[in-house]
């Protein structure tokens, strides 16, 4: 599925869904695809939705990189895609910065999600490019890290992510949806969101939380 097909069929349906709705839907389907400890780096947070363009990072050594990391990912991404970087959760070295954010913004990329650290944080808001990461650092990647591969299978904090899987990130965190179950996941998340909205309406109408809990079987809502 290319970027245009994804936008046409799925983006509008994903926009009202929080990562928590999607994580609950995946749990209900018996698939756990949430990563922990990933937070927005920007002062002004923008929700990220898109297909994954993956980058795998490894330690620098005798094998040299031919290009600076993430350059290929930016070149290969389509408009609306998300750069997803596997740096093994390392917090001592940068793997994304201001210039890559600027280039990605110009390319129409939706954002970057990083299992690791990034730098040049102030520049993200300057260019309006959302970045989610595990931490921030000032040290350069040069001499410390190299890119191992672009658009390859990666692990993101214990979650398998493949090129083309769907990424959603917001204030609560990040979730990854396998492309094979995208329709099923969205439908379940929409149903869960509708139930939550109905519960809020009943609370607004004067029902107690105990009454709402009993009416909607809140504790077991993922099993229905």
C-alpha positions as CSV (number, residue, x, y, z in Angstrom):
1,X,0.0,0.0,0.0
2,X,1.5,3.3,-1.1
3,X,1.2,6.6,0.8
4,X,-1.7,7.9,-1.3
5,X,-3.7,4.7,-0.7
6,X,-3.0,4.9,3.0
7,X,-4.1,8.5,3.2
8,X,-7.2,7.9,1.2
9,X,-8.4,4.9,3.2
10,X,-7.0,5.2,6.7
11,X,-5.6,8.5,7.8
12,X,-8.9,10.2,8.5
13,X,-10.1,7.3,10.5
14,X,-6.9,7.2,12.6
15,X,-6.9,11.0,13.4
16,X,-9.6,10.9,16.1
17,X,-8.1,7.8,17.7
18,X,-5.7,8.2,20.6
19,X,-2.7,5.8,21.0
20,X,-4.5,4.5,24.1
21,X,-7.6,3.5,22.0
22,X,-5.3,1.7,19.5
23,X,-3.3,0.0,22.3
24,X,-6.5,-1.2,23.9
25,X,-7.7,-2.5,20.5
26,X,-4.5,-4.4,19.9
27,X,-4.7,-5.8,23.4
28,X,-8.2,-6.9,22.7
29,X,-6.9,-8.7,19.6
30,X,-4.2,-10.4,21.6
31,X,-1.4,-8.4,20.0
32,X,0.9,-6.2,22.2
33,X,2.6,-3.5,20.0
34,X,3.2,-0.6,22.4
35,X,6.6,0.8,23.3
36,X,7.3,2.4,26.7
37,X,9.2,5.5,27.6
38,X,8.9,7.3,24.3
39,X,7.9,11.0,24.8
40,X,7.5,14.1,22.6
41,X,10.6,16.2,22.3
42,X,8.8,19.3,20.9
43,X,7.4,22.0,23.0
44,X,4.3,22.0,20.8
45,X,3.3,18.4,20.3
46,X,1.8,17.3,17.0
47,X,0.3,13.8,16.6
48,X,2.1,11.6,14.2
49,X,0.4,9.1,11.9
50,X,2.0,7.3,9.0
51,X,3.7,4.3,7.5
52,X,7.0,3.3,9.0
53,X,10.2,3.9,7.2
54,X,12.7,2.1,9.4
55,X,16.3,2.8,10.3
56,X,18.6,0.4,12.2
57,X,21.6,1.9,14.0
58,X,24.7,0.1,15.3
59,X,28.0,1.0,16.9
60,X,30.7,2.6,15.0
61,X,33.9,0.5,14.3
62,X,36.0,-0.8,11.6
63,X,33.0,-1.1,9.2
64,X,32.3,2.4,7.9
65,X,29.1,4.1,6.9
66,X,28.9,5.5,3.4
67,X,26.4,8.2,4.2
68,X,25.3,10.0,7.4
69,X,22.5,8.1,9.2
70,X,18.9,8.5,8.2
71,X,19.7,10.3,4.9
72,X,18.5,7.3,2.9
73,X,15.3,7.0,4.9
74,X,14.4,10.6,4.2
75,X,15.2,10.1,0.5
76,X,13.1,6.9,0.3
77,X,10.1,8.1,2.4
78,X,6.9,9.2,0.7
79,X,4.8,12.2,2.0
80,X,3.1,11.4,5.3
81,X,5.5,8.6,6.2
82,X,7.2,8.3,9.7
83,X,10.9,7.7,10.3
84,X,11.3,5.0,12.9
85,X,14.8,4.6,14.3
86,X,16.1,1.6,16.2
87,X,19.1,2.7,18.3
88,X,18.6,0.0,21.0
89,X,17.4,2.6,23.5
90,X,20.9,4.2,23.8
91,X,20.9,7.6,25.5
92,X,24.6,8.4,25.2
93,X,24.7,9.3,21.5
94,X,22.5,11.2,19.1
95,X,20.9,9.6,16.1
96,X,18.6,12.5,14.9
97,X,19.0,16.2,14.8
98,X,18.1,19.6,13.4
99,X,19.2,19.2,9.9
100,X,17.6,15.9,9.4
101,X,14.4,17.4,10.8
102,X,14.6,20.2,8.4
103,X,15.1,17.9,5.4
104,X,12.3,15.6,6.6
105,X,9.9,18.5,6.9
106,X,10.6,19.7,3.4
107,X,10.0,16.1,2.2
108,X,6.6,16.0,3.8
109,X,7.4,13.4,6.3
110,X,5.0,13.3,9.3
111,X,7.6,12.9,12.1
112,X,10.3,10.7,13.6
113,X,10.0,8.2,16.4
114,X,13.3,7.1,18.1
115,X,14.3,4.3,20.4
116,X,17.2,6.3,21.6
117,X,18.3,9.9,22.0
118,X,18.2,13.0,19.7
119,X,19.6,16.5,19.8
120,X,19.0,20.0,18.4
121,X,15.7,20.0,20.2
122,X,14.9,23.7,19.8
123,X,15.1,23.3,16.0
124,X,12.2,20.9,15.9
125,X,9.7,23.6,16.9
126,X,11.4,26.1,14.6
127,X,10.7,23.9,11.5
128,X,7.5,22.4,12.9
129,X,8.6,18.8,12.8
130,X,7.4,16.4,15.5
131,X,10.0,14.1,17.1
132,X,9.3,11.5,19.8
133,X,12.3,9.8,21.5
134,X,13.5,8.1,24.6
135,X,15.8,11.0,25.6
136,X,17.9,13.9,24.6
137,X,21.7,14.3,24.4
138,X,24.3,16.8,23.1
139,X,26.9,14.5,21.8
140,X,27.2,13.8,18.1
141,X,26.8,10.3,16.5
142,X,30.0,10.8,14.5
143,X,32.6,8.3,15.7
144,X,30.0,6.6,17.9
145,X,27.2,5.2,15.7
146,X,26.6,4.3,12.1
147,X,23.5,3.3,10.1
148,X,23.2,-0.5,9.6
149,X,20.2,-0.5,7.3
150,X,17.3,1.4,5.9
151,X,13.8,-0.1,5.5
152,X,14.7,-3.3,7.2
153,X,13.1,-5.3,10.0
154,X,13.9,-3.6,13.4
155,X,13.1,-4.0,17.0
156,X,11.7,-1.0,18.8
157,X,11.9,-1.6,22.6
158,X,10.9,-5.2,22.2
159,X,8.3,-4.5,19.4
160,X,8.9,-5.8,15.9
161,X,8.5,-3.1,13.3
162,X,8.6,-3.6,9.6
163,X,8.7,-1.1,6.7
164,X,5.1,-0.2,6.0
165,X,3.7,-1.0,9.4
166,X,1.6,1.9,10.7
167,X,2.8,4.3,13.4
168,X,0.7,6.5,15.7
169,X,2.3,8.7,18.4
170,X,0.8,11.3,20.7
171,X,1.2,12.6,24.3
172,X,0.6,9.1,25.7
173,X,3.3,7.3,23.7
174,X,3.7,5.3,20.5
175,X,2.0,2.2,19.0
176,X,2.7,0.2,15.9
177,X,0.0,-1.5,13.9
178,X,0.9,-4.5,11.7
179,X,-0.4,-3.7,8.2
180,X,-2.2,-7.1,8.0
181,X,-4.6,-6.2,10.8
182,X,-5.0,-2.5,10.2
183,X,-8.7,-2.7,9.3
184,X,-9.5,-4.9,12.3
185,X,-7.5,-2.7,14.7
186,X,-9.1,0.5,13.6
187,X,-12.6,-0.9,13.7
188,X,-12.0,-2.2,17.3
189,X,-10.4,1.1,18.4
190,X,-13.4,3.0,16.9
191,X,-15.8,0.8,18.9
192,X,-13.9,1.3,22.1
193,X,-13.8,5.1,21.5
194,X,-17.5,5.1,20.9
195,X,-18.1,3.3,24.2
196,X,-15.9,5.7,26.1
197,X,-17.8,8.7,24.6
198,X,-21.1,7.1,25.6
199,X,-19.8,6.6,29.1
200,X,-18.8,10.3,29.3
201,X,-22.3,11.3,28.1
202,X,-23.9,9.3,30.8
203,X,-21.6,10.8,33.4
204,X,-22.5,14.3,32.1
205,X,-26.2,13.3,32.4
206,X,-25.8,12.6,36.1
207,X,-25.0,8.9,36.4
208,X,-22.5,7.9,39.0
209,X,-19.2,6.2,38.0
210,X,-20.4,3.1,39.8
211,X,-23.6,3.1,37.6
212,X,-21.6,3.7,34.5
213,X,-19.2,0.9,35.4
214,X,-22.0,-1.5,35.8
215,X,-23.9,-0.5,32.7
216,X,-20.8,-0.8,30.4
217,X,-18.9,-3.5,32.2
218,X,-15.9,-1.2,32.2
219,X,-13.5,-3.6,33.7
220,X,-14.0,-6.1,30.9
221,X,-14.6,-3.8,28.0
222,X,-11.7,-5.2,26.0
223,X,-13.2,-8.7,26.2
224,X,-16.5,-7.8,24.6
